[in-house]
């Protein structure tokens, strides 16, 4: 195009081979072409009229265009392609059509000399030779992404009262929640200084997410992700009633939490080893940077901090754009996945598990052996759908339906019985497939229980999360807190019982737990131990492999922009919610029992929900039912935790009972107070369904 560009020869190329390159638009060249520029006009053969388009290579000799085709606008013409000698059914051969290098798969019943009809995809912009396997619009590399050293801005702050040397405290600096550690030589009232990157504190005022708006408008206690000024890593912090960092160490059912941390034991490119564990939130730190192949910062903490406050749609766009930048260039290699439909899962697992981490970020193209077809995206979509649908099938034994929500899947602790030799390999495979689906903008056919999404994100899990797993067990543990010293008459110890296929086994919750009697004094430690076991210990090996596979594809810092509800929507897609079907199959109880949908507050409720976008409707569904999934037969077949049909229910309560709407996911019920104004209902409902993902207390 009249410019000199620098091209790097790929490692697998040699002299004489041709390369396809994409050159960024030259802004100055556009200006000359659009505005006339010096010299004006330009002749037919040169000037500012743009670069000369090279002649396209001729069609292959065995290609004939079908004459007299009645084509609609934008429709591509069909061609007849003669099968070359030596090609059998299922084999592939190359052809050139309109300058494109295409790969054609010979149908099973065809033989050399016969002709097959194909419709090639539209040629890429610019008319250069490109195969159908090749990405139509290869992701444009972000120019000058290597940042070097970020400029910093100095802040000065007075050490708050009550903060001891070496103790952390949180503050807002430039609109960013920052965790600062008091120097050992500083005391209360002294001024200390620290630096933050300019890009982090001078954040653009773009559209903020609904969750960010709520956080800014309502100052609630809860776990908040802060950035540590010492190493610029993300850390979860909880604040007490007056805004100080909560320093309590003993387990508390209302405030204590754990986050899942994955420690890598090596850096093997093909199969890394690691170990996951539940740790206190201050130990579950996550990097705020992603380094590129050259070792320079590819994504910085300011990029992630800015993305965290974006709207859900903008978060998705940023995430997908970043993944596109991490995709390995086509010329550096791409993967062809050949699988047999009748052995889909075993073939797919062998193929995926043979890949390195770099291979997982290459472009994948799929072929079902023995079937004609060119993968221009449809086969990939079908592969992800079929594989994840089969993997999450309870009959396979790797997953089981949740006891509290038949729409959600949970890891089967006894998966080893179903797949004794390779159940852990399957979970590593599942993790890679889920990560690759997110990386390639594909969907997963299976909703997981809520705490698994939290584990993937490294979000805090609390005692209340047990309610979503087993409400009866949660209530029984809650009842222990009111027994006082009488708890010793239960003759319980620090063990639990697991039953698998009729065989009972005693499991110690802590080392030597069988000899530790449960008392009033050690009840918090008992609840803490049972929480760790139910949320991780039962299936620690399986979840460990799933996370190792997932993070083989997705860099963990990228996920810090999402909450667990958004992660489910991203992985499973926004549901198509039929509002008419939803309203027709809703029941009313409590204060709304008599008038039902004709009650003024219920009318307001459906008016507000009708004005919601797809995201907020999905969040409301998550808030009330525990998942964004809609049954295949619609809301008429919505199930409760007992497996019976439990329709979506709007239950009327007085404002004395609760100020905000409350949910009961076990039987798909929302407690909706008798609001006096529509505006109050709209505000409180939005806060309730949006704050549900923060872990904040809104009672």
VOGU-3710 file (C-alpha; in Angstrom, 3 decimals, decimal comma):
1> xxxxxxxxxx> 0,000/0,000/0,000  2,911/2,355/-0,536  4,318/1,744/2,974  7,304/-0,238/4,183  6,321/-2,810/6,801  8,458/-5,228/8,803  7,478/-8,903/8,580  8,814/-11,603/10,889  9,264/-15,007/9,243  7,341/-17,675/11,254
11> xxxxxxxxxx> 9,451/-20,444/12,741  7,791/-23,123/10,620  8,200/-21,274/7,281  11,051/-21,359/4,765  12,216/-19,322/1,721  9,882/-19,523/-1,246  6,718/-19,967/0,843  3,975/-17,314/0,819  2,565/-15,651/3,944  -0,715/-13,853/4,523
21> xxxxxxxxxx> -0,384/-10,675/6,585  -2,844/-8,090/7,869  -1,567/-4,508/7,801  -3,155/-1,875/10,081  -4,879/1,012/8,314  -2,609/3,997/7,717  -4,524/7,019/9,023  -2,500/9,471/6,967  -3,159/7,442/3,823  -6,892/7,508/4,556
31> xxxxxxxxxx> -6,773/11,266/4,916  -5,083/11,722/1,548  -7,479/9,350/-0,182  -10,551/10,941/1,356  -9,591/14,578/1,098  -7,806/14,768/-2,230  -4,378/15,617/-0,799  -1,508/17,137/-2,704  -1,571/16,409/-6,393  -5,382/16,090/-6,459
41> xxxxxxxxxx> -7,372/13,500/-8,347  -4,851/10,820/-9,283  -4,729/8,795/-12,461  -6,209/5,366/-12,990  -2,878/3,675/-12,503  -1,473/5,402/-9,410  -1,608/8,544/-7,266  -3,661/8,455/-4,091  -6,091/5,892/-5,381  -4,712/3,140/-3,096
51> xxxxxxxxxx> -2,521/0,118/-3,704  -2,901/-2,047/-6,757  -4,928/-5,210/-6,118  -2,909/-8,253/-7,220  -4,384/-10,663/-9,740  -6,129/-13,631/-8,138  -4,822/-17,121/-8,895  -6,990/-19,051/-11,381  -9,563/-21,618/-10,310  -8,419/-25,236/-10,163
61> xxxxxxxxxx> -8,874/-27,310/-13,339  -11,420/-29,559/-11,636  -13,680/-26,627/-10,632  -16,671/-25,544/-12,761  -19,077/-22,753/-11,875  -22,729/-23,765/-12,188  -24,290/-21,490/-14,854  -27,548/-19,497/-14,703  -27,896/-19,399/-10,923  -30,697/-17,252/-9,487
71> xxxxxxxxxx> -28,885/-15,742/-6,490  -30,289/-13,527/-3,765  -28,306/-10,416/-2,760  -25,210/-11,522/-0,832  -25,683/-15,214/-1,698  -22,579/-17,036/-2,927  -22,632/-19,010/-6,221  -22,243/-22,809/-6,213  -19,504/-24,778/-7,970  -19,070/-28,372/-9,124
81> xxxxxxxxxx> -15,769/-29,921/-8,045  -14,509/-33,147/-9,629  -12,929/-35,590/-7,175  -9,271/-36,217/-8,135  -7,758/-39,645/-8,680  -6,595/-41,477/-5,587  -9,068/-39,722/-3,237  -11,394/-41,964/-1,218  -14,418/-41,206/0,946  -13,542/-39,155/4,029
91> xxxxxxxxxx> -10,236/-37,914/2,599  -9,585/-34,250/1,843  -8,137/-32,491/-1,186  -7,352/-28,811/-1,931  -8,961/-26,610/-4,584  -8,675/-22,932/-5,526  -11,881/-20,927/-6,079  -11,926/-17,143/-6,503  -8,405/-16,913/-5,110  -9,273/-18,903/-1,982
101> xxxxxxxxxx> -7,426/-22,063/-1,035  -10,210/-24,397/0,117  -10,148/-27,897/1,572  -12,919/-30,232/0,396  -13,829/-33,474/2,157  -14,786/-36,301/-0,190  -18,243/-37,738/0,719  -18,289/-41,364/1,873  -20,224/-42,666/-1,157  -18,237/-40,688/-3,754
111> xxxxxxxxxx> -15,307/-41,906/-5,852  -12,711/-40,336/-8,185  -14,197/-38,771/-11,307  -17,515/-37,908/-9,658  -18,419/-34,254/-9,003  -19,670/-32,733/-5,769  -21,485/-29,429/-5,381  -20,035/-26,897/-2,932  -20,812/-23,301/-2,010  -17,570/-21,567/-0,964
121> xxxxxxxxxx> -17,637/-18,906/1,740  -17,415/-15,262/0,658  -13,831/-14,199/-0,091  -12,093/-12,213/2,666  -11,730/-8,455/2,292  -8,983/-7,656/-0,137  -9,437/-10,819/-2,195  -6,201/-12,520/-1,029  -5,845/-16,262/-0,924  -7,168/-17,621/2,322
131> xxxxxxxxxx> -8,501/-21,012/3,277  -11,852/-21,608/4,886  -9,960/-22,974/7,865  -8,235/-19,648/8,205  -9,962/-17,078/10,423  -11,930/-14,681/8,236  -10,968/-11,651/10,260  -7,870/-12,523/12,230  -7,738/-10,657/15,519  -5,853/-7,418/15,083
141> xxxxxxxxxx> -2,911/-7,175/17,408  -3,014/-4,231/19,750  -0,281/-1,863/18,755  2,338/-0,896/21,303  0,918/-3,101/24,060  4,267/-3,349/25,822  3,889/-0,791/28,514  7,270/-0,680/30,169  7,114/0,983/33,573  3,831/2,679/34,505
151> xxxxxxxxxx> 4,005/6,209/35,843  3,007/6,490/39,476  1,267/9,078/41,609  2,162/9,642/45,250  -0,515/9,714/47,961  -0,191/10,837/51,552  -2,469/9,540/54,278  -2,736/9,734/58,059  -2,593/6,364/59,826  -6,110/5,871/61,286
161> xxxxxxxxxx> -6,744/5,521/64,982  -6,536/1,942/66,246  -4,264/0,699/63,426  -1,123/-0,993/64,734  2,275/-1,212/62,984  2,199/-3,982/60,365  -1,591/-4,008/60,313  -3,473/-3,367/57,020  -6,092/-0,686/56,572  -8,188/0,270/53,555
171> xxxxxxxxxx> -8,864/3,617/51,978  -10,103/5,200/48,783  -7,354/6,716/46,615  -8,446/8,238/43,343  -11,727/6,320/43,561  -9,955/2,964/44,012  -10,237/0,817/47,144  -6,615/0,235/48,209  -5,210/-1,922/51,004  -2,246/-0,266/52,729
181> xxxxxxxxxx> -0,050/-1,866/55,391  1,008/0,430/58,197  4,843/0,608/58,329  6,420/-0,919/61,426  7,940/2,410/62,425  4,669/4,375/62,093  2,026/5,099/64,725  -1,492/6,512/64,891  -1,786/10,027/63,518  1,454/9,883/61,533
191> xxxxxxxxxx> 1,480/10,607/57,819  2,739/7,913/55,450  3,197/7,962/51,690  2,673/5,352/48,993  2,609/5,255/45,201  -0,097/4,017/42,847  0,016/3,769/39,035  -1,500/6,772/37,298  -3,478/4,475/35,016  -5,186/2,929/38,031
201> xxxxxxxxxx> -6,326/6,083/39,772  -7,142/8,193/36,709  -9,810/5,870/35,400  -12,069/6,983/32,570  -15,655/7,845/33,431  -17,293/5,268/31,201  -20,603/3,443/31,694  -20,491/1,599/35,005  -22,183/-1,707/35,686  -25,396/-1,863/37,678
211> xxxxxxxxxx> -23,449/-3,569/40,461  -20,884/-0,749/40,539  -23,700/1,823/40,744  -25,182/0,031/43,734  -21,793/-0,190/45,484  -21,217/3,525/44,993  -24,720/4,513/46,116  -25,030/2,221/49,117  -22,104/1,738/51,484  -22,631/-1,805/52,769
221> xxxxxxxxxx> -20,391/-4,048/54,842  -19,082/-7,119/53,100  -16,165/-8,716/51,297  -14,600/-6,340/48,812  -11,816/-6,976/46,332  -9,063/-4,464/47,013  -5,656/-3,911/45,478  -2,598/-4,122/47,721  -0,333/-1,120/47,438  2,735/-3,259/48,235
231> xxxxxxxxxx> 2,635/-5,602/45,216  -0,460/-4,508/43,234  -2,232/-7,837/43,682  -5,966/-8,340/44,249  -7,013/-9,401/47,725  -10,370/-9,883/49,430  -10,943/-7,696/52,476  -13,878/-7,400/54,853  -14,629/-4,218/56,735  -16,229/-3,881/60,127
241> xxxxxxxxxx> -19,117/-1,623/61,099  -16,971/1,532/61,195  -15,084/0,810/57,975  -11,878/-0,674/59,400  -10,382/-3,926/58,115  -11,962/-6,836/59,988  -9,099/-8,540/61,848  -10,999/-11,359/63,582  -9,299/-14,742/63,413  -11,794/-17,175/64,970
251> xxxxxxxxxx> -14,456/-18,597/62,678  -17,759/-16,724/62,712  -20,767/-18,101/60,832  -21,989/-14,629/59,906  -18,749/-12,977/58,775  -15,952/-15,491/58,163  -15,198/-16,770/54,682  -12,717/-18,825/52,687  -11,496/-18,541/49,134  -10,139/-21,299/46,950
261> xxxxxxxxxx> -6,444/-20,988/46,134  -4,619/-23,022/43,488  -0,882/-23,466/44,036  1,117/-24,735/41,065  3,761/-27,346/41,840  5,542/-27,114/38,471  5,327/-25,349/35,102  4,987/-28,336/32,791  3,687/-27,055/29,455  1,488/-30,090/28,834
271> xxxxxxxxxx> 0,165/-31,197/32,227  0,879/-28,916/35,164  0,542/-30,236/38,672  -1,083/-28,204/41,408  -3,015/-28,352/44,639  -6,137/-26,413/45,584  -7,134/-25,531/49,132  -9,478/-23,241/51,026  -7,591/-20,382/52,671  -8,557/-17,241/54,514
281> xxxxxxxxxx> -9,311/-14,420/52,045  -6,163/-12,402/52,729  -4,088/-15,372/51,523  -6,047/-15,893/48,308  -4,335/-13,185/46,278  -4,560/-12,966/42,479  -2,152/-11,269/40,106  -3,417/-8,077/38,519  -1,225/-8,371/35,422  -0,926/-10,744/32,483
291> xxxxxxxxxx> 2,390/-11,065/30,714  2,710/-11,647/26,982  4,934/-14,133/25,184  7,806/-11,633/25,275  7,617/-11,260/29,064  6,239/-7,707/28,980  2,936/-6,709/30,601  0,119/-7,527/28,205  -2,749/-6,561/30,533  -2,091/-4,245/33,469
301> xxxxxxxxxx> -3,884/-3,681/36,765  -5,372/-0,441/35,405  -6,894/-2,355/32,465  -8,526/-4,833/34,840  -9,636/-2,152/37,310  -11,304/-0,196/34,518  -13,005/-3,330/33,167  -14,423/-4,233/36,592  -16,730/-1,206/36,523  -17,973/-1,710/32,980
311> xxxxxxxxxx> -21,483/-2,868/32,138  -21,983/-6,601/31,636  -22,024/-6,267/27,837  -18,854/-4,155/27,872  -17,151/-6,625/30,214  -17,912/-9,442/27,775  -16,561/-7,396/24,877  -13,358/-6,525/26,753  -12,854/-10,135/27,829  -13,384/-11,484/24,318
321> xxxxxxxxxx> -11,147/-8,850/22,753  -8,386/-9,704/25,224  -8,740/-13,432/24,518  -8,485/-12,631/20,799  -5,149/-10,932/21,486  -3,970/-14,047/23,351  -4,909/-16,346/20,453  -1,857/-17,860/18,775  -1,333/-16,496/15,255  -2,622/-18,772/12,498
331> xxxxxxxxxx> 0,803/-18,946/10,868  2,357/-20,130/14,140  0,144/-23,202/14,020  -3,467/-24,312/14,313  -5,179/-27,499/15,421  -7,426/-29,850/13,445  -9,597/-32,038/15,669  -10,691/-35,226/13,896  -13,239/-37,171/15,954  -15,664/-40,014/15,359
341> xxxxxxxxxx> -19,228/-39,165/16,272  -19,863/-42,625/17,761  -16,763/-42,255/19,989  -17,079/-38,522/20,496  -16,074/-38,260/24,152  -13,117/-40,658/24,114  -11,734/-39,272/20,828  -12,155/-35,695/22,049  -10,490/-36,390/25,394  -7,479/-38,042/23,765
351> xxxxxxxxxx> -7,121/-35,125/21,348  -7,512/-32,332/23,909  -5,336/-33,958/26,566  -2,458/-34,370/24,092  -2,200/-30,584/23,633  0,159/-28,127/25,297  -1,017/-24,895/26,891  0,003/-22,995/23,766  -1,973/-25,440/21,594  -5,072/-24,720/23,677
361> xxxxxxxxxx> -4,927/-21,079/22,562  -4,541/-21,895/18,893  -7,399/-21,838/16,396  -9,255/-25,171/16,442  -11,021/-26,613/13,417  -13,240/-29,682/13,748  -14,083/-32,587/11,484  -16,412/-35,482/12,190  -14,698/-38,391/10,465  -16,764/-39,814/7,625
371> xxxxxxxxxx> -18,959/-36,727/7,280  -18,717/-34,058/4,617  -18,434/-30,526/5,903  -16,175/-27,510/6,175  -15,827/-26,023/9,660  -16,614/-22,338/9,345  -17,852/-22,191/12,957  -20,884/-24,483/12,903  -18,980/-27,712/13,579  -17,116/-26,109/16,481
381> xxxxxxxxxx> -20,385/-24,964/18,020  -21,840/-28,473/17,600  -18,726/-30,089/19,111  -18,809/-27,940/22,266  -22,539/-28,547/22,667  -22,330/-32,330/22,210  -19,239/-32,812/24,383  -20,453/-30,744/27,336  -23,939/-32,245/27,101  -22,475/-35,760/27,346
391> xxxxxxxxxx> -19,994/-34,853/30,089  -22,679/-33,355/32,354  -25,032/-36,319/31,857  -25,578/-37,773/35,372  -25,648/-41,282/33,882  -21,944/-40,953/33,135  -21,233/-40,648/36,852  -18,917/-37,617/36,825  -21,641/-35,158/37,842  -24,918/-35,436/39,719
401> xxxxxxxxxx> -27,923/-33,156/39,967  -27,993/-30,815/42,925  -30,215/-31,842/45,822  -31,610/-28,318/46,064  -31,901/-27,435/42,365  -32,544/-30,019/39,668  -31,326/-27,555/36,995  -27,803/-27,422/38,474  -25,005/-29,974/38,411  -22,530/-30,735/41,184
411> xxxxxxxxxx> -19,370/-32,840/41,161  -20,045/-36,447/42,104  -17,729/-37,285/45,053  -17,951/-40,961/44,020  -16,962/-40,356/40,382  -14,107/-42,836/40,798  -16,627/-45,678/40,975  -18,068/-44,795/37,552  -14,692/-44,167/35,884  -12,130/-45,907/38,127
421> xxxxxxxxxx> -9,128/-45,476/35,821  -9,539/-42,038/34,312  -12,126/-39,979/36,225  -9,524/-37,353/37,167  -8,330/-37,134/33,551  -11,930/-36,475/32,542  -12,145/-33,577/35,003  -8,921/-32,068/33,616  -10,479/-32,495/30,156  -13,731/-30,848/31,321
431> xxxxxxxxxx> -11,791/-27,888/32,687  -9,942/-27,416/29,397  -13,153/-27,647/27,381  -14,909/-25,102/29,626  -11,936/-22,740/29,411  -11,650/-23,131/25,640  -15,388/-22,519/25,264  -15,042/-19,180/27,068  -11,884/-18,382/25,101  -13,583/-19,086/21,743
441> xxxxxxxxxx> -16,969/-17,496/22,552  -18,755/-20,857/22,725  -21,341/-22,011/25,281  -21,366/-24,859/27,808  -24,408/-27,133/28,087  -24,620/-27,431/31,835  -25,297/-25,115/34,778  -23,215/-25,783/37,890  -24,079/-25,135/41,531  -23,340/-21,605/42,658
451> xxxxxxxxxx> -20,316/-22,259/44,872  -18,407/-23,889/41,980  -18,591/-20,636/40,030  -17,282/-18,898/43,157  -14,399/-21,377/43,365  -13,422/-20,720/39,737  -13,395/-16,976/40,421  -11,682/-17,300/43,796  -14,687/-15,615/45,451  -15,352/-15,949/49,207
461> xxxxxxxxxx> -17,570/-18,853/50,275  -19,357/-18,597/53,596  -21,478/-20,659/55,950  -24,603/-19,431/54,142  -23,431/-21,216/50,967  -24,232/-24,531/52,662  -27,902/-23,588/52,429  -27,737/-23,784/48,631  -26,237/-27,283/48,847  -28,387/-28,867/51,554
471> xxxxxxxxxx> -30,870/-26,645/53,379  -31,863/-29,320/55,896  -28,231/-29,888/56,863  -27,679/-26,109/57,053  -30,642/-25,698/59,405  -29,436/-28,540/61,630  -26,020/-26,868/61,989  -27,713/-23,584/62,785  -29,699/-25,350/65,473  -26,493/-26,447/67,193
481> xxxxxxxxxx> -25,643/-22,825/67,970  -28,660/-22,529/70,267  -28,034/-25,694/72,272  -25,413/-24,234/74,595  -23,728/-26,769/76,878  -26,388/-29,387/76,042  -24,555/-29,996/72,778  -22,263/-32,406/74,630  -25,191/-34,822/75,059  -25,140/-35,426/71,296
491> xxxxxxxxxx> -21,924/-37,439/71,785  -20,681/-36,101/68,456  -17,103/-35,728/67,340  -15,190/-34,135/64,453  -16,232/-36,769/61,917  -18,946/-37,140/59,297  -20,409/-40,129/57,506  -20,395/-40,658/53,744  -22,629/-43,239/52,099  -21,745/-44,542/48,629
501> xxxxxxxxxx> -23,869/-47,245/46,994  -25,151/-48,366/50,394  -21,720/-48,520/52,023  -21,129/-46,084/54,904  -17,710/-44,660/55,671  -16,592/-42,423/58,545  -14,521/-39,417/57,408  -12,437/-37,352/59,844  -12,964/-33,611/59,383  -9,621/-32,780/61,006
511> xxxxxxxxxx> -6,603/-34,930/61,869  -7,506/-37,293/64,718  -11,064/-35,934/64,577  -12,545/-39,168/65,928  -11,032/-38,460/69,349  -12,186/-34,813/69,544  -15,583/-34,463/71,232  -17,930/-31,697/70,103  -18,468/-29,102/72,858  -19,914/-25,616/73,124
521> xxxxxxxxxx> -16,386/-24,173/73,140  -15,190/-25,840/69,934  -18,487/-25,546/68,002  -17,132/-22,737/65,733  -14,189/-24,944/64,786  -16,556/-27,859/64,091  -18,749/-25,745/61,774  -15,596/-24,426/60,098  -14,357/-27,980/59,476  -17,697/-29,186/58,115
531> xxxxxxxxxx> -17,880/-26,120/55,854  -14,462/-26,897/54,369  -15,414/-30,511/53,841  -18,763/-29,887/52,180  -17,490/-27,076/49,938  -14,218/-28,704/48,888  -13,029/-31,777/50,796  -15,617/-34,187/49,349  -14,359/-33,652/45,793  -11,032/-31,873/46,208
541> xxxxxxxxxx> -9,174/-34,109/43,722  -11,833/-33,665/41,015  -12,103/-29,892/41,423  -8,315/-29,579/41,513  -8,059/-31,198/38,064  -10,953/-29,146/36,674  -9,305/-25,873/37,747  -5,895/-26,916/36,414  -7,500/-27,593/33,036  -9,521/-24,390/33,081
551> xxxxxxxxxx> -6,537/-22,170/33,839  -4,497/-23,906/31,153  -6,580/-21,745/28,803  -7,871/-18,714/30,731  -5,457/-16,499/32,700  -6,854/-16,193/36,210  -6,538/-12,363/36,421  -8,965/-11,987/33,501  -11,763/-13,490/35,611  -11,480/-10,854/38,337
561> xxxxxxxxxx> -13,790/-8,555/36,347  -16,787/-10,929/36,755  -19,030/-11,945/39,632  -20,276/-15,528/39,898  -23,642/-14,686/38,326  -21,963/-13,069/35,339  -19,658/-16,072/34,969  -22,645/-18,416/34,704  -24,250/-16,151/32,096  -20,991/-15,964/30,139
571> xxxxxxxxxx> -20,440/-19,734/30,158  -24,049/-20,836/29,581  -25,404/-17,833/27,684  -28,218/-15,397/28,483  -31,468/-17,390/28,630  -34,338/-16,680/26,292  -37,007/-15,832/28,858  -40,610/-15,878/27,661  -42,264/-13,253/29,856  -45,778/-14,476/29,004
581> xxxxxxxxxx> -44,882/-18,045/29,985  -43,192/-16,781/33,152  -46,238/-14,775/34,252  -48,729/-17,532/33,339  -46,905/-20,089/35,487  -46,337/-17,907/38,570  -48,171/-18,558/41,816  -48,995/-16,018/44,531  -49,139/-16,507/48,284  -49,090/-14,607/51,560
591> xxxxxxxxxx> -50,440/-11,078/51,239  -50,986/-11,630/47,503  -52,928/-14,874/47,861  -56,377/-13,316/47,353  -55,790/-10,859/44,511  -52,839/-12,664/42,878  -51,521/-10,918/39,750  -54,169/-8,209/40,092  -52,646/-6,874/43,307  -51,175/-3,431/42,760
601> xxxxxxxxxx> -47,686/-4,434/43,972  -47,678/-7,511/41,697  -48,658/-5,342/38,751  -45,737/-3,035/39,561  -43,442/-6,053/39,903  -44,171/-7,382/36,421  -44,007/-3,882/34,940  -40,506/-3,433/36,394  -39,365/-6,903/35,298  -40,799/-6,250/31,837
611> xxxxxxxxxx> -38,576/-3,173/31,563  -35,461/-5,144/32,535  -32,901/-6,099/29,893  -31,840/-9,738/29,394  -29,090/-9,446/31,993  -31,294/-8,214/34,853  -34,021/-10,750/34,073  -31,403/-13,501/34,211  -30,085/-12,102/37,516  -33,620/-12,101/38,950
621> xxxxxxxxxx> -33,999/-15,731/37,907  -30,642/-16,530/39,538  -31,711/-14,686/42,692  -34,971/-16,638/43,105  -34,171/-20,085/41,646  -30,374/-20,267/42,086  -29,609/-20,515/38,374  -30,258/-18,667/35,128  -31,357/-21,909/33,443  -34,944/-22,229/32,190
631> xxxxxxxxxx> -36,420/-25,750/31,901  -36,901/-27,028/28,360  -40,680/-27,123/28,898  -40,760/-23,595/30,305  -41,691/-22,338/33,750  -44,488/-24,894/34,096  -41,869/-27,559/34,915  -39,673/-25,553/37,309  -38,539/-27,903/40,083  -37,721/-27,403/43,735
641> xxxxxxxxxx> -35,109/-29,092/45,887  -37,321/-32,142/46,412  -37,588/-32,862/42,679  -41,259/-31,893/42,562  -42,653/-29,066/40,444  -42,316/-25,796/42,374  -43,543/-22,916/40,283  -42,091/-19,425/40,531  -43,872/-17,879/43,516  -44,366/-14,252/44,570
651> xxxxxxxxxx> -45,009/-14,242/48,307  -46,390/-11,079/49,921  -44,912/-9,915/53,235  -45,252/-6,748/55,263  -42,505/-4,137/55,415  -42,098/-5,005/59,110  -40,910/-8,472/58,036  -38,235/-7,265/55,628  -37,375/-4,097/53,714  -35,728/-5,748/50,722
661> xxxxxxxxxx> -37,043/-8,679/48,674  -35,749/-12,038/49,913  -35,333/-15,292/48,035  -35,868/-18,953/48,902  -34,115/-20,844/46,130  -35,138/-24,248/47,477  -38,736/-23,677/46,430  -38,334/-20,829/43,894  -40,005/-18,146/46,003  -39,417/-14,427/46,305
671> xxxxxxxxxx> -40,706/-12,580/49,374  -41,923/-9,243/48,005  -42,814/-6,601/50,632  -45,987/-4,522/50,335  -44,356/-1,401/48,934  -46,403/1,780/48,843  -44,804/3,203/45,702  -43,641/1,668/42,424  -40,355/3,605/42,593  -39,530/2,055/45,977
681> xxxxxxxxxx> -40,175/-1,447/44,628  -38,013/-0,774/41,590  -35,118/0,508/43,712  -35,220/-2,225/46,373  -35,632/-5,067/43,852  -32,682/-3,843/41,815  -30,521/-3,634/44,941  -31,537/-7,127/46,066  -30,859/-8,973/42,808  -27,670/-7,039/42,091
691> xxxxxxxxx> -26,170/-7,194/45,578  -26,802/-10,941/45,735  -23,475/-11,452/43,974  -21,455/-9,360/46,431  -21,983/-11,304/49,622  -23,113/-8,077/51,288  -25,749/-8,245/54,003  -28,852/-6,374/52,884  -31,202/-7,258/55,728
//
